[in-house]
Amino acid sequence: MESGPAIFAGLVFALFGGGLLVWTAVRVRHRQPVAHGVSPVASATLATLFALLALALGTWCFSHL
């Protein structure tokens, strides 16, 4: 019964992290800003960091099933 919320949370974190990572990579590859009004290096770094954090949380949720 407790595996349902863990699966849902893991799926949400994994989809968000993967989507953010792909979106950031596409923006950086096309030399477009990741966030307006912020340093391109800082915004790409922070977006990548949060994407990897979300993927790690998704992995953690799936590992506790």
PQR file of N, CA, C, O and H, with PARSE charges and radii, in Angstrom:
ATOM      1  N   MET A   1       0.804  -1.188   0.000 -0.4000 1.5000
ATOM      2  CA  MET A   1       0.000   0.000   0.000 -0.0000 2.0000
ATOM      3  C   MET A   1       0.855   1.263   0.000  0.5500 1.7000
ATOM      4  O   MET A   1       0.449   2.290  -0.543 -0.5500 1.4000
ATOM      5  N   GLU A   2       2.042   1.189   0.609 -0.4000 1.5000
ATOM      6  CA  GLU A   2       2.902   2.363   0.680 -0.0000 2.0000
ATOM      7  C   GLU A   2       3.742   2.554  -0.580  0.5500 1.7000
ATOM      8  O   GLU A   2       4.395   3.586  -0.732 -0.5500 1.4000
ATOM      9  H   GLU A   2       2.372   0.354   1.050  0.4000 1.0000
ATOM     10  N   SER A   3       3.734   1.585  -1.474 -0.4000 1.5000
ATOM     11  CA  SER A   3       4.560   1.720  -2.674 -0.0000 2.0000
ATOM     12  C   SER A   3       3.926   2.658  -3.701  0.5500 1.7000
ATOM     13  O   SER A   3       4.636   3.199  -4.549 -0.5500 1.4000
ATOM     14  H   SER A   3       3.203   0.747  -1.351  0.4000 1.0000
ATOM     15  N   GLY A   4       2.627   2.859  -3.647 -0.4000 1.5000
ATOM     16  CA  GLY A   4       1.957   3.754  -4.594 -0.0000 2.0000
ATOM     17  C   GLY A   4       2.484   5.182  -4.545  0.5500 1.7000
ATOM     18  O   GLY A   4       2.868   5.717  -5.585 -0.5500 1.4000
ATOM     19  H   GLY A   4       2.050   2.420  -2.958  0.4000 1.0000
ATOM     20  N   PRO A   5       2.517   5.819  -3.377 -0.5600 1.5000
ATOM     21  CA  PRO A   5       3.064   7.172  -3.297  0.2800 2.0000
ATOM     22  C   PRO A   5       4.548   7.248  -3.668  0.5500 1.7000
ATOM     23  O   PRO A   5       4.991   8.237  -4.252 -0.5500 1.4000
ATOM     24  N   ALA A   6       5.307   6.214  -3.335 -0.4000 1.5000
ATOM     25  CA  ALA A   6       6.735   6.219  -3.681 -0.0000 2.0000
ATOM     26  C   ALA A   6       6.919   6.140  -5.189  0.5500 1.7000
ATOM     27  O   ALA A   6       7.785   6.812  -5.748 -0.5500 1.4000
ATOM     28  H   ALA A   6       4.947   5.411  -2.861  0.4000 1.0000
ATOM     29  N   ILE A   7       6.107   5.323  -5.846 -0.4000 1.5000
ATOM     30  CA  ILE A   7       6.182   5.230  -7.309 -0.0000 2.0000
ATOM     31  C   ILE A   7       5.790   6.558  -7.944  0.5500 1.7000
ATOM     32  O   ILE A   7       6.453   7.029  -8.868 -0.5500 1.4000
ATOM     33  H   ILE A   7       5.403   4.777  -5.392  0.4000 1.0000
ATOM     34  N   PHE A   8       4.703   7.164  -7.445 -0.4000 1.5000
ATOM     35  CA  PHE A   8       4.253   8.441  -7.992 -0.0000 2.0000
ATOM     36  C   PHE A   8       5.311   9.526  -7.797  0.5500 1.7000
ATOM     37  O   PHE A   8       5.634  10.255  -8.735 -0.5500 1.4000
ATOM     38  H   PHE A   8       4.164   6.782  -6.695  0.4000 1.0000
ATOM     39  N   ALA A   9       5.849   9.635  -6.580 -0.4000 1.5000
ATOM     40  CA  ALA A   9       6.860  10.662  -6.307 -0.0000 2.0000
ATOM     41  C   ALA A   9       8.117  10.424  -7.137  0.5500 1.7000
ATOM     42  O   ALA A   9       8.692  11.367  -7.681 -0.5500 1.4000
ATOM     43  H   ALA A   9       5.586   9.043  -5.818  0.4000 1.0000
ATOM     44  N   GLY A  10       8.545   9.163  -7.235 -0.4000 1.5000
ATOM     45  CA  GLY A  10       9.724   8.852  -8.046 -0.0000 2.0000
ATOM     46  C   GLY A  10       9.522   9.200  -9.507  0.5500 1.7000
ATOM     47  O   GLY A  10      10.426   9.715 -10.164 -0.5500 1.4000
ATOM     48  H   GLY A  10       8.078   8.397  -6.793  0.4000 1.0000
ATOM     49  N   LEU A  11       8.327   8.915 -10.013 -0.4000 1.5000
ATOM     50  CA  LEU A  11       8.021   9.227 -11.413 -0.0000 2.0000
ATOM     51  C   LEU A  11       7.996  10.729 -11.655  0.5500 1.7000
ATOM     52  O   LEU A  11       8.513  11.208 -12.664 -0.5500 1.4000
ATOM     53  H   LEU A  11       7.592   8.496  -9.479  0.4000 1.0000
ATOM     54  N   VAL A  12       7.402  11.463 -10.743 -0.4000 1.5000
ATOM     55  CA  VAL A  12       7.349  12.931 -10.882 -0.0000 2.0000
ATOM     56  C   VAL A  12       8.751  13.528 -10.848  0.5500 1.7000
ATOM     57  O   VAL A  12       9.094  14.358 -11.689 -0.5500 1.4000
ATOM     58  H   VAL A  12       6.982  11.074  -9.923  0.4000 1.0000
ATOM     59  N   PHE A  13       9.561  13.108  -9.878 -0.4000 1.5000
ATOM     60  CA  PHE A  13      10.929  13.621  -9.793 -0.0000 2.0000
ATOM     61  C   PHE A  13      11.739  13.249 -11.036  0.5500 1.7000
ATOM     62  O   PHE A  13      12.486  14.075 -11.560 -0.5500 1.4000
ATOM     63  H   PHE A  13       9.282  12.433  -9.194  0.4000 1.0000
ATOM     64  N   ALA A  14      11.592  12.018 -11.504 -0.4000 1.5000
ATOM     65  CA  ALA A  14      12.361  11.573 -12.667 -0.0000 2.0000
ATOM     66  C   ALA A  14      11.941  12.335 -13.930  0.5500 1.7000
ATOM     67  O   ALA A  14      12.794  12.754 -14.713 -0.5500 1.4000
ATOM     68  H   ALA A  14      10.985  11.347 -11.078  0.4000 1.0000
ATOM     69  N   LEU A  15      10.639  12.512 -14.127 -0.4000 1.5000
ATOM     70  CA  LEU A  15      10.185  13.254 -15.312 -0.0000 2.0000
ATOM     71  C   LEU A  15      10.605  14.714 -15.259  0.5500 1.7000
ATOM     72  O   LEU A  15      11.048  15.268 -16.264 -0.5500 1.4000
ATOM     73  H   LEU A  15       9.947  12.171 -13.491  0.4000 1.0000
ATOM     74  N   PHE A  16      10.470  15.343 -14.095 -0.4000 1.5000
ATOM     75  CA  PHE A  16      10.877  16.735 -13.963 -0.0000 2.0000
ATOM     76  C   PHE A  16      12.374  16.895 -14.175  0.5500 1.7000
ATOM     77  O   PHE A  16      12.806  17.773 -14.920 -0.5500 1.4000
ATOM     78  H   PHE A  16      10.110  14.893 -13.278  0.4000 1.0000
ATOM     79  N   GLY A  17      13.166  16.051 -13.523 -0.4000 1.5000
ATOM     80  CA  GLY A  17      14.616  16.136 -13.656 -0.0000 2.0000
ATOM     81  C   GLY A  17      15.075  15.888 -15.077  0.5500 1.7000
ATOM     82  O   GLY A  17      15.925  16.612 -15.594 -0.5500 1.4000
ATOM     83  H   GLY A  17      12.815  15.338 -12.917  0.4000 1.0000
ATOM     84  N   GLY A  18      14.517  14.864 -15.714 -0.4000 1.5000
ATOM     85  CA  GLY A  18      14.882  14.576 -17.105 -0.0000 2.0000
ATOM     86  C   GLY A  18      14.477  15.684 -18.043  0.5500 1.7000
ATOM     87  O   GLY A  18      15.247  16.073 -18.921 -0.5500 1.4000
ATOM     88  H   GLY A  18      13.826  14.276 -15.294  0.4000 1.0000
ATOM     89  N   GLY A  19      13.259  16.204 -17.864 -0.4000 1.5000
ATOM     90  CA  GLY A  19      12.790  17.305 -18.711 -0.0000 2.0000
ATOM     91  C   GLY A  19      13.618  18.559 -18.545  0.5500 1.7000
ATOM     92  O   GLY A  19      13.963  19.222 -19.523 -0.5500 1.4000
ATOM     93  H   GLY A  19      12.634  15.888 -17.151  0.4000 1.0000
ATOM     94  N   LEU A  20      13.939  18.886 -17.295 -0.4000 1.5000
ATOM     95  CA  LEU A  20      14.762  20.074 -17.043 -0.0000 2.0000
ATOM     96  C   LEU A  20      16.163  19.909 -17.605  0.5500 1.7000
ATOM     97  O   LEU A  20      16.738  20.863 -18.129 -0.5500 1.4000
ATOM     98  H   LEU A  20      13.658  18.347 -16.500  0.4000 1.0000
ATOM     99  N   LEU A  21      16.716  18.714 -17.502 -0.4000 1.5000
ATOM    100  CA  LEU A  21      18.054  18.468 -18.038 -0.0000 2.0000
ATOM    101  C   LEU A  21      18.072  18.581 -19.562  0.5500 1.7000
ATOM    102  O   LEU A  21      18.988  19.179 -20.127 -0.5500 1.4000
ATOM    103  H   LEU A  21      16.249  17.939 -17.077  0.4000 1.0000
ATOM    104  N   VAL A  22      17.078  18.017 -20.222 -0.4000 1.5000
ATOM    105  CA  VAL A  22      16.999  18.107 -21.689 -0.0000 2.0000
ATOM    106  C   VAL A  22      16.771  19.545 -22.116  0.5500 1.7000
ATOM    107  O   VAL A  22      17.412  20.022 -23.052 -0.5500 1.4000
ATOM    108  H   VAL A  22      16.334  17.531 -19.763  0.4000 1.0000
ATOM    109  N   TRP A  23      15.854  20.251 -21.434 -0.4000 1.5000
ATOM    110  CA  TRP A  23      15.555  21.637 -21.793 -0.0000 2.0000
ATOM    111  C   TRP A  23      16.802  22.517 -21.631  0.5500 1.7000
ATOM    112  O   TRP A  23      17.093  23.349 -22.490 -0.5500 1.4000
ATOM    113  H   TRP A  23      15.333  19.864 -20.673  0.4000 1.0000
ATOM    114  N   THR A  24      17.526  22.330 -20.540 -0.4000 1.5000
ATOM    115  CA  THR A  24      18.742  23.107 -20.300 -0.0000 2.0000
ATOM    116  C   THR A  24      19.792  22.814 -21.366  0.5500 1.7000
ATOM    117  O   THR A  24      20.447  23.731 -21.863 -0.5500 1.4000
ATOM    118  H   THR A  24      17.289  21.654 -19.842  0.4000 1.0000
ATOM    119  N   ALA A  25      19.954  21.546 -21.719 -0.4000 1.5000
ATOM    120  CA  ALA A  25      20.948  21.181 -22.734 -0.0000 2.0000
ATOM    121  C   ALA A  25      20.603  21.796 -24.086  0.5500 1.7000
ATOM    122  O   ALA A  25      21.490  22.266 -24.799 -0.5500 1.4000
ATOM    123  H   ALA A  25      19.422  20.802 -21.315  0.4000 1.0000
ATOM    124  N   VAL A  26      19.328  21.794 -24.440 -0.4000 1.5000
ATOM    125  CA  VAL A  26      18.920  22.381 -25.726 -0.0000 2.0000
ATOM    126  C   VAL A  26      19.161  23.886 -25.720  0.5500 1.7000
ATOM    127  O   VAL A  26      19.653  24.439 -26.705 -0.5500 1.4000
ATOM    128  H   VAL A  26      18.608  21.412 -23.861  0.4000 1.0000
ATOM    129  N   ARG A  27      18.819  24.555 -24.618 -0.4000 1.5000
ATOM    130  CA  ARG A  27      19.027  26.001 -24.540 -0.0000 2.0000
ATOM    131  C   ARG A  27      20.517  26.354 -24.622  0.5500 1.7000
ATOM    132  O   ARG A  27      20.899  27.302 -25.308 -0.5500 1.4000
ATOM    133  H   ARG A  27      18.420  24.106 -23.819  0.4000 1.0000
ATOM    134  N   VAL A  28      21.339  25.598 -23.932 -0.4000 1.5000
ATOM    135  CA  VAL A  28      22.781  25.866 -23.943 -0.0000 2.0000
ATOM    136  C   VAL A  28      23.358  25.575 -25.327  0.5500 1.7000
ATOM    137  O   VAL A  28      24.202  26.323 -25.819 -0.5500 1.4000
ATOM    138  H   VAL A  28      21.029  24.828 -23.374  0.4000 1.0000
ATOM    139  N   ARG A  29      22.906  24.496 -25.949 -0.4000 1.5000
ATOM    140  CA  ARG A  29      23.423  24.134 -27.272 -0.0000 2.0000
ATOM    141  C   ARG A  29      23.089  25.190 -28.324  0.5500 1.7000
ATOM    142  O   ARG A  29      23.890  25.441 -29.224 -0.5500 1.4000
ATOM    143  H   ARG A  29      22.220  23.889 -25.549  0.4000 1.0000
ATOM    144  N   HIS A  30      21.913  25.808 -28.216 -0.4000 1.5000
ATOM    145  CA  HIS A  30      21.518  26.843 -29.165 -0.0000 2.0000
ATOM    146  C   HIS A  30      21.982  28.232 -28.743  0.5500 1.7000
ATOM    147  O   HIS A  30      21.620  29.234 -29.360 -0.5500 1.4000
ATOM    148  H   HIS A  30      21.263  25.604 -27.484  0.4000 1.0000
ATOM    149  N   ARG A  31      22.783  28.278 -27.690 -0.4000 1.5000
ATOM    150  CA  ARG A  31      23.328  29.527 -27.151 -0.0000 2.0000
ATOM    151  C   ARG A  31      22.227  30.538 -26.805  0.5500 1.7000
ATOM    152  O   ARG A  31      22.365  31.736 -27.051 -0.5500 1.4000
ATOM    153  H   ARG A  31      23.077  27.464 -27.189  0.4000 1.0000
ATOM    154  N   GLN A  32      21.141  30.029 -26.232 -0.4000 1.5000
ATOM    155  CA  GLN A  32      20.048  30.868 -25.761 -0.0000 2.0000
ATOM    156  C   GLN A  32      20.111  30.901 -24.236  0.5500 1.7000
ATOM    157  O   GLN A  32      20.619  29.968 -23.614 -0.5500 1.4000
ATOM    158  H   GLN A  32      21.030  29.055 -26.032  0.4000 1.0000
ATOM    159  N   PRO A  33      19.597  31.972 -23.632 -0.5600 1.5000
ATOM    160  CA  PRO A  33      19.677  32.054 -22.165  0.2800 2.0000
ATOM    161  C   PRO A  33      18.771  31.020 -21.497  0.5500 1.7000
ATOM    162  O   PRO A  33      17.666  30.746 -21.966 -0.5500 1.4000
ATOM    163  N   VAL A  34      19.248  30.468 -20.419 -0.4000 1.5000
ATOM    164  CA  VAL A  34      18.440  29.534 -19.636 -0.0000 2.0000
ATOM    165  C   VAL A  34      17.481  30.323 -18.760  0.5500 1.7000
ATOM    166  O   VAL A  34      16.332  29.917 -18.582 -0.5500 1.4000
ATOM    167  H   VAL A  34      20.145  30.690 -20.038  0.4000 1.0000
ATOM    168  N   ALA A  35      17.933  31.442 -18.211 -0.4000 1.5000
ATOM    169  CA  ALA A  35      17.096  32.352 -17.434 -0.0000 2.0000
ATOM    170  C   ALA A  35      17.462  33.774 -17.831  0.5500 1.7000
ATOM    171  O   ALA A  35      18.642  34.110 -17.930 -0.5500 1.4000
ATOM    172  H   ALA A  35      18.866  31.772 -18.356  0.4000 1.0000
ATOM    173  N   HIS A  36      16.467  34.599 -18.057 -0.4000 1.5000
ATOM    174  CA  HIS A  36      16.719  35.973 -18.487 -0.0000 2.0000
ATOM    175  C   HIS A  36      17.191  36.820 -17.318  0.5500 1.7000
ATOM    176  O   HIS A  36      16.669  36.721 -16.208 -0.5500 1.4000
ATOM    177  H   HIS A  36      15.508  34.326 -17.976  0.4000 1.0000
ATOM    178  N   GLY A  37      18.181  37.651 -17.584 -0.4000 1.5000
ATOM    179  CA  GLY A  37      18.692  38.572 -16.585 -0.0000 2.0000
ATOM    180  C   GLY A  37      19.702  37.963 -15.626  0.5500 1.7000
ATOM    181  O   GLY A  37      20.076  38.593 -14.638 -0.5500 1.4000
ATOM    182  H   GLY A  37      18.606  37.732 -18.486  0.4000 1.0000
ATOM    183  N   VAL A  38      20.147  36.745 -15.908 -0.4000 1.5000
ATOM    184  CA  VAL A  38      21.102  36.055 -15.042 -0.0000 2.0000
ATOM    185  C   VAL A  38      22.282  35.634 -15.905  0.5500 1.7000
ATOM    186  O   VAL A  38      22.141  35.442 -17.113 -0.5500 1.4000
ATOM    187  H   VAL A  38      19.843  36.233 -16.712  0.4000 1.0000
ATOM    188  N   SER A  39      23.427  35.495 -15.289 -0.4000 1.5000
ATOM    189  CA  SER A  39      24.609  35.036 -16.002 -0.0000 2.0000
ATOM    190  C   SER A  39      24.318  33.696 -16.687  0.5500 1.7000
ATOM    191  O   SER A  39      23.779  32.792 -16.049 -0.5500 1.4000
ATOM    192  H   SER A  39      23.542  35.652 -14.308  0.4000 1.0000
ATOM    193  N   PRO A  40      24.665  33.550 -17.971 -0.5600 1.5000
ATOM    194  CA  PRO A  40      24.385  32.285 -18.667  0.2800 2.0000
ATOM    195  C   PRO A  40      25.051  31.078 -18.017  0.5500 1.7000
ATOM    196  O   PRO A  40      24.467  29.996 -17.968 -0.5500 1.4000
ATOM    197  N   VAL A  41      26.262  31.257 -17.521 -0.4000 1.5000
ATOM    198  CA  VAL A  41      26.969  30.142 -16.891 -0.0000 2.0000
ATOM    199  C   VAL A  41      26.293  29.764 -15.571  0.5500 1.7000
ATOM    200  O   VAL A  41      26.098  28.584 -15.282 -0.5500 1.4000
ATOM    201  H   VAL A  41      26.737  32.136 -17.560  0.4000 1.0000
ATOM    202  N   ALA A  42      25.942  30.766 -14.783 -0.4000 1.5000
ATOM    203  CA  ALA A  42      25.314  30.501 -13.485 -0.0000 2.0000
ATOM    204  C   ALA A  42      23.945  29.854 -13.655  0.5500 1.7000
ATOM    205  O   ALA A  42      23.615  28.910 -12.938 -0.5500 1.4000
ATOM    206  H   ALA A  42      26.101  31.725 -15.018  0.4000 1.0000
ATOM    207  N   SER A  43      23.147  30.352 -14.595 -0.4000 1.5000
ATOM    208  CA  SER A  43      21.807  29.788 -14.771 -0.0000 2.0000
ATOM    209  C   SER A  43      21.861  28.367 -15.317  0.5500 1.7000
ATOM    210  O   SER A  43      21.075  27.518 -14.897 -0.5500 1.4000
ATOM    211  H   SER A  43      23.416  31.119 -15.178  0.4000 1.0000
ATOM    212  N   ALA A  44      22.769  28.095 -16.239 -0.4000 1.5000
ATOM    213  CA  ALA A  44      22.905  26.737 -16.763 -0.0000 2.0000
ATOM    214  C   ALA A  44      23.421  25.788 -15.689  0.5500 1.7000
ATOM    215  O   ALA A  44      22.987  24.639 -15.611 -0.5500 1.4000
ATOM    216  H   ALA A  44      23.408  28.785 -16.580  0.4000 1.0000
ATOM    217  N   THR A  45      24.341  26.263 -14.868 -0.4000 1.5000
ATOM    218  CA  THR A  45      24.876  25.433 -13.796 -0.0000 2.0000
ATOM    219  C   THR A  45      23.806  25.104 -12.763  0.5500 1.7000
ATOM    220  O   THR A  45      23.668  23.951 -12.356 -0.5500 1.4000
ATOM    221  H   THR A  45      24.694  27.197 -14.931  0.4000 1.0000
ATOM    222  N   LEU A  46      23.051  26.108 -12.338 -0.4000 1.5000
ATOM    223  CA  LEU A  46      22.009  25.875 -11.347 -0.0000 2.0000
ATOM    224  C   LEU A  46      20.889  24.989 -11.892  0.5500 1.7000
ATOM    225  O   LEU A  46      20.390  24.113 -11.185 -0.5500 1.4000
ATOM    226  H   LEU A  46      23.164  27.045 -12.669  0.4000 1.0000
ATOM    227  N   ALA A  47      20.496  25.212 -13.136 -0.4000 1.5000
ATOM    228  CA  ALA A  47      19.454  24.370 -13.728 -0.0000 2.0000
ATOM    229  C   ALA A  47      19.917  22.920 -13.828  0.5500 1.7000
ATOM    230  O   ALA A  47      19.142  22.001 -13.560 -0.5500 1.4000
ATOM    231  H   ALA A  47      20.902  25.924 -13.710  0.4000 1.0000
ATOM    232  N   THR A  48      21.166  22.713 -14.208 -0.4000 1.5000
ATOM    233  CA  THR A  48      21.709  21.354 -14.285 -0.0000 2.0000
ATOM    234  C   THR A  48      21.789  20.733 -12.902  0.5500 1.7000
ATOM    235  O   THR A  48      21.487  19.551 -12.737 -0.5500 1.4000
ATOM    236  H   THR A  48      21.795  23.459 -14.425  0.4000 1.0000
ATOM    237  N   LEU A  49      22.190  21.512 -11.906 -0.4000 1.5000
ATOM    238  CA  LEU A  49      22.275  21.018 -10.537 -0.0000 2.0000
ATOM    239  C   LEU A  49      20.906  20.580 -10.019  0.5500 1.7000
ATOM    240  O   LEU A  49      20.783  19.512  -9.419 -0.5500 1.4000
ATOM    241  H   LEU A  49      22.435  22.473 -12.040  0.4000 1.0000
ATOM    242  N   PHE A  50      19.881  21.394 -10.246 -0.4000 1.5000
ATOM    243  CA  PHE A  50      18.543  21.038  -9.789 -0.0000 2.0000
ATOM    244  C   PHE A  50      17.974  19.851 -10.567  0.5500 1.7000
ATOM    245  O   PHE A  50      17.234  19.044 -10.006 -0.5500 1.4000
ATOM    246  H   PHE A  50      19.981  22.262 -10.733  0.4000 1.0000
ATOM    247  N   ALA A  51      18.310  19.738 -11.845 -0.4000 1.5000
ATOM    248  CA  ALA A  51      17.873  18.584 -12.623 -0.0000 2.0000
ATOM    249  C   ALA A  51      18.496  17.304 -12.089  0.5500 1.7000
ATOM    250  O   ALA A  51      17.811  16.290 -11.954 -0.5500 1.4000
ATOM    251  H   ALA A  51      18.912  20.394 -12.301  0.4000 1.0000
ATOM    252  N   LEU A  52      19.777  17.340 -11.789 -0.4000 1.5000
ATOM    253  CA  LEU A  52      20.442  16.159 -11.241 -0.0000 2.0000
ATOM    254  C   LEU A  52      19.933  15.833  -9.843  0.5500 1.7000
ATOM    255  O   LEU A  52      19.832  14.662  -9.475 -0.5500 1.4000
ATOM    256  H   LEU A  52      20.333  18.163 -11.899  0.4000 1.0000
ATOM    257  N   LEU A  53      19.614  16.853  -9.068 -0.4000 1.5000
ATOM    258  CA  LEU A  53      19.048  16.632  -7.745 -0.0000 2.0000
ATOM    259  C   LEU A  53      17.678  15.955  -7.852  0.5500 1.7000
ATOM    260  O   LEU A  53      17.383  15.030  -7.094 -0.5500 1.4000
ATOM    261  H   LEU A  53      19.696  17.804  -9.366  0.4000 1.0000
ATOM    262  N   ALA A  54      16.850  16.406  -8.779 -0.4000 1.5000
ATOM    263  CA  ALA A  54      15.538  15.792  -8.969 -0.0000 2.0000
ATOM    264  C   ALA A  54      15.680  14.347  -9.445  0.5500 1.7000
ATOM    265  O   ALA A  54      14.930  13.476  -9.003 -0.5500 1.4000
ATOM    266  H   ALA A  54      17.089  17.157  -9.394  0.4000 1.0000
ATOM    267  N   LEU A  55      16.621  14.086 -10.329 -0.4000 1.5000
ATOM    268  CA  LEU A  55      16.847  12.712 -10.778 -0.0000 2.0000
ATOM    269  C   LEU A  55      17.339  11.835  -9.631  0.5500 1.7000
ATOM    270  O   LEU A  55      16.953  10.671  -9.529 -0.5500 1.4000
ATOM    271  H   LEU A  55      17.230  14.793 -10.688  0.4000 1.0000
ATOM    272  N   ALA A  56      18.187  12.388  -8.771 -0.4000 1.5000
ATOM    273  CA  ALA A  56      18.663  11.628  -7.620 -0.0000 2.0000
ATOM    274  C   ALA A  56      17.521  11.340  -6.648  0.5500 1.7000
ATOM    275  O   ALA A  56      17.449  10.244  -6.092 -0.5500 1.4000
ATOM    276  H   ALA A  56      18.501  13.334  -8.854  0.4000 1.0000
ATOM    277  N   LEU A  57      16.633  12.301  -6.437 -0.4000 1.5000
ATOM    278  CA  LEU A  57      15.480  12.068  -5.575 -0.0000 2.0000
ATOM    279  C   LEU A  57      14.546  11.011  -6.160  0.5500 1.7000
ATOM    280  O   LEU A  57      14.008  10.175  -5.434 -0.5500 1.4000
ATOM    281  H   LEU A  57      16.692  13.192  -6.889  0.4000 1.0000
ATOM    282  N   GLY A  58      14.359  11.055  -7.473 -0.4000 1.5000
ATOM    283  CA  GLY A  58      13.554  10.026  -8.121 -0.0000 2.0000
ATOM    284  C   GLY A  58      14.160   8.648  -7.961  0.5500 1.7000
ATOM    285  O   GLY A  58      13.447   7.678  -7.704 -0.5500 1.4000
ATOM    286  H   GLY A  58      14.796  11.734  -8.063  0.4000 1.0000
ATOM    287  N   THR A  59      15.459   8.555  -8.111 -0.4000 1.5000
ATOM    288  CA  THR A  59      16.161   7.284  -7.912 -0.0000 2.0000
ATOM    289  C   THR A  59      16.030   6.817  -6.477  0.5500 1.7000
ATOM    290  O   THR A  59      15.831   5.629  -6.224 -0.5500 1.4000
ATOM    291  H   THR A  59      16.038   9.343  -8.320  0.4000 1.0000
ATOM    292  N   TRP A  60      16.139   7.743  -5.534 -0.4000 1.5000
ATOM    293  CA  TRP A  60      15.999   7.400  -4.122 -0.0000 2.0000
ATOM    294  C   TRP A  60      14.592   6.863  -3.828  0.5500 1.7000
ATOM    295  O   TRP A  60      14.431   5.880  -3.104 -0.5500 1.4000
ATOM    296  H   TRP A  60      16.300   8.709  -5.739  0.4000 1.0000
ATOM    297  N   CYS A  61      13.581   7.523  -4.400 -0.4000 1.5000
ATOM    298  CA  CYS A  61      12.208   7.058  -4.186 -0.0000 2.0000
ATOM    299  C   CYS A  61      12.014   5.659  -4.760  0.5500 1.7000
ATOM    300  O   CYS A  61      11.373   4.819  -4.129 -0.5500 1.4000
ATOM    301  H   CYS A  61      13.712   8.321  -4.988  0.4000 1.0000
ATOM    302  N   PHE A  62      12.551   5.403  -5.928 -0.4000 1.5000
ATOM    303  CA  PHE A  62      12.403   4.074  -6.530 -0.0000 2.0000
ATOM    304  C   PHE A  62      13.190   3.016  -5.772  0.5500 1.7000
ATOM    305  O   PHE A  62      12.801   1.848  -5.768 -0.5500 1.4000
ATOM    306  H   PHE A  62      13.071   6.086  -6.440  0.4000 1.0000
ATOM    307  N   SER A  63      14.284   3.400  -5.135 -0.4000 1.5000
ATOM    308  CA  SER A  63      15.095   2.424  -4.420 -0.0000 2.0000
ATOM    309  C   SER A  63      14.468   2.013  -3.085  0.5500 1.7000
ATOM    310  O   SER A  63      14.868   1.008  -2.498 -0.5500 1.4000
ATOM    311  H   SER A  63      14.600   4.348  -5.138  0.4000 1.0000
ATOM    312  N   HIS A  64      13.504   2.773  -2.609 -0.4000 1.5000
ATOM    313  CA  HIS A  64      12.851   2.456  -1.334 -0.0000 2.0000
ATOM    314  C   HIS A  64      11.494   1.793  -1.524  0.5500 1.7000
ATOM    315  O   HIS A  64      10.615   1.944  -0.676 -0.5500 1.4000
ATOM    316  H   HIS A  64      13.179   3.590  -3.085  0.4000 1.0000
ATOM    317  N   LEU A  65      11.309   1.080  -2.590 -0.4000 1.5000
ATOM    318  CA  LEU A  65      10.028   0.388  -2.803 -0.0000 2.0000
ATOM    319  C   LEU A  65       9.974  -0.863  -2.027  0.5500 1.7000
ATOM    320  O   LEU A  65       8.974  -1.579  -2.080 -0.5500 1.4000
ATOM    321  H   LEU A  65      12.023   0.956  -3.279  0.4000 1.0000
TER
END
